[in-house]
Amino acid sequence: MKVLLPLTFAGLLLATVNGALLTSTYTGTKGLHELATAQGKYMGTATDNGELTDTYYLAALKNISEFGMLTPGNAMKWDATEPTQDTFTYTKADAIVTIADDMGAKVRCHTLL
């Protein structure tokens, strides 16, 4: 710990002096999904309904160049689609499917019934 702390501060000071903490070095424009599709694959992410109220999160989620597939985290699980026996609801699942449809992404349902 005695050696690590001074090394951390030295690295931080050097990075600050060189401006590395203030300037981004990223210059590319392709997102993860674009890079994946160039290799015949796709890139997606899982999401849940509670996250959909965050505007910054939602903007990142809807970026088709980053994510070409959405997987509902819990919205298509049994307890979400049938909260009581013989009573079915797909409202939460539909919200995620609507976002995917609007952005032209696929939906991968990993737990439907």
Kinemage of the C-alpha trace (Angstrom):
@kinemage 1
@onewidth
@group {chain A} dominant
@subgroup {mainchain}
@vectorlist {calphas} color= white
{ca met a 1} P 0.000 0.000 0.000
{ca lys a 2} L 2.867 2.386 0.791
{ca val a 3} L 4.272 1.921 -2.725
{ca leu a 4} L 0.932 1.818 -4.535
{ca leu a 5} L -0.372 5.150 -3.259
{ca pro a 6} L 2.586 7.270 -4.446
{ca leu a 7} L 2.539 5.474 -7.809
{ca thr a 8} L -1.166 6.222 -8.185
{ca phe a 9} L -0.663 9.910 -7.449
{ca ala a 10} L 2.354 10.070 -9.767
{ca gly a 11} L 0.336 8.534 -12.599
{ca leu a 12} L -2.565 10.879 -11.957
{ca leu a 13} L -0.274 13.895 -11.919
{ca leu a 14} L 1.434 12.820 -15.133
{ca ala a 15} L -1.908 12.227 -16.852
{ca thr a 16} L -3.180 15.625 -15.736
{ca val a 17} L -0.045 17.424 -16.898
{ca asn a 18} L -0.283 15.779 -20.301
{ca gly a 19} L -3.996 16.574 -20.542
{ca ala a 20} L -4.966 12.913 -20.821
{ca leu a 21} L -7.786 13.304 -18.313
{ca leu a 22} L -9.290 16.202 -20.202
{ca thr a 23} L -9.071 15.011 -23.793
{ca ser a 24} L -10.718 11.952 -25.298
{ca thr a 25} L -8.617 9.897 -27.684
{ca tyr a 26} L -11.604 8.117 -29.249
{ca thr a 27} L -12.084 9.149 -32.859
{ca gly a 28} L -14.006 6.199 -34.292
{ca thr a 29} L -17.612 6.452 -35.341
{ca lys a 30} L -18.669 2.800 -35.495
{ca gly a 31} L -20.600 1.287 -32.634
{ca leu a 32} L -20.390 -2.220 -31.204
{ca his a 33} L -23.296 -3.550 -33.278
{ca glu a 34} L -21.876 -2.089 -36.491
{ca leu a 35} L -18.508 -3.697 -35.807
{ca ala a 36} L -20.173 -7.022 -34.981
{ca thr a 37} L -22.355 -7.070 -38.102
{ca ala a 38} L -19.270 -6.478 -40.240
{ca gln a 39} L -18.112 -9.877 -38.918
{ca gly a 40} L -21.482 -11.585 -39.451
{ca lys a 41} L -22.514 -11.327 -35.800
{ca tyr a 42} L -24.722 -9.018 -33.769
{ca met a 43} L -24.393 -7.093 -30.536
{ca gly a 44} L -27.198 -6.563 -28.103
{ca thr a 45} L -27.965 -5.874 -24.483
{ca ala a 46} L -30.431 -6.809 -21.770
{ca thr a 47} L -32.693 -4.217 -20.224
{ca asp a 48} L -35.479 -3.985 -17.687
{ca asn a 49} L -38.483 -1.710 -17.400
{ca gly a 50} L -37.229 0.189 -14.367
{ca glu a 51} L -34.288 1.432 -16.414
{ca leu a 52} L -36.492 2.862 -19.168
{ca thr a 53} L -37.344 6.013 -17.201
{ca asp a 54} L -33.738 7.259 -17.330
{ca thr a 55} L -33.492 9.476 -20.425
{ca tyr a 56} L -29.712 9.133 -20.741
{ca tyr a 57} L -29.927 5.354 -20.431
{ca leu a 58} L -32.771 5.213 -22.935
{ca ala a 59} L -30.842 7.307 -25.463
{ca ala a 60} L -27.875 4.930 -25.216
{ca leu a 61} L -30.156 1.886 -25.401
{ca lys a 62} L -31.849 3.148 -28.575
{ca asn a 63} L -28.531 3.654 -30.371
{ca ile a 64} L -28.825 1.044 -33.151
{ca ser a 65} L -25.139 1.389 -34.003
{ca glu a 66} L -24.372 0.053 -30.503
{ca phe a 67} L -27.181 -2.461 -29.932
{ca gly a 68} L -29.048 -4.355 -32.648
{ca met a 69} L -30.839 -6.699 -30.267
{ca leu a 70} L -32.633 -6.219 -26.948
{ca thr a 71} L -33.294 -8.917 -24.361
{ca pro a 72} L -35.888 -8.199 -21.679
{ca gly a 73} L -34.222 -8.927 -18.355
{ca asn a 74} L -37.332 -9.915 -16.398
{ca ala a 75} L -40.355 -8.712 -18.383
{ca met a 76} L -40.878 -12.045 -20.144
{ca lys a 77} L -40.279 -14.302 -17.170
{ca trp a 78} L -43.120 -16.358 -15.823
{ca asp a 79} L -43.811 -14.200 -12.767
{ca ala a 80} L -44.023 -11.081 -14.942
{ca thr a 81} L -46.261 -12.558 -17.645
{ca glu a 82} L -48.548 -14.523 -15.295
{ca pro a 83} L -48.598 -12.673 -11.961
{ca thr a 84} L -51.536 -14.788 -10.782
{ca gln a 85} L -52.631 -18.140 -12.155
{ca asp a 86} L -54.518 -17.850 -15.464
{ca thr a 87} L -54.070 -14.058 -15.558
{ca phe a 88} L -51.625 -13.032 -18.256
{ca thr a 89} L -50.144 -9.622 -18.918
{ca tyr a 90} L -47.488 -8.635 -21.417
{ca thr a 91} L -47.460 -4.890 -20.737
{ca lys a 92} L -43.854 -4.757 -19.510
{ca ala a 93} L -42.646 -7.045 -22.274
{ca asp a 94} L -44.531 -5.021 -24.881
{ca ala a 95} L -42.786 -1.830 -23.747
{ca ile a 96} L -39.377 -3.344 -24.512
{ca val a 97} L -40.549 -4.907 -27.780
{ca thr a 98} L -41.933 -1.512 -28.853
{ca ile a 99} L -38.556 0.135 -28.262
{ca ala a 100} L -36.842 -2.600 -30.278
{ca asp a 101} L -39.383 -2.257 -33.102
{ca asp a 102} L -39.031 1.523 -33.166
{ca met a 103} L -35.253 1.330 -33.486
{ca gly a 104} L -35.207 -1.601 -35.922
{ca ala a 105} L -33.625 -4.026 -33.451
{ca lys a 106} L -34.356 -7.687 -32.855
{ca val a 107} L -35.696 -9.077 -29.581
{ca arg a 108} L -34.269 -12.164 -27.959
{ca cys a 109} L -36.569 -13.605 -25.357
{ca his a 110} L -34.423 -15.837 -23.206
{ca thr a 111} L -36.991 -16.937 -20.633
{ca leu a 112} L -40.501 -16.802 -22.065
{ca leu a 113} L -42.479 -19.460 -20.215
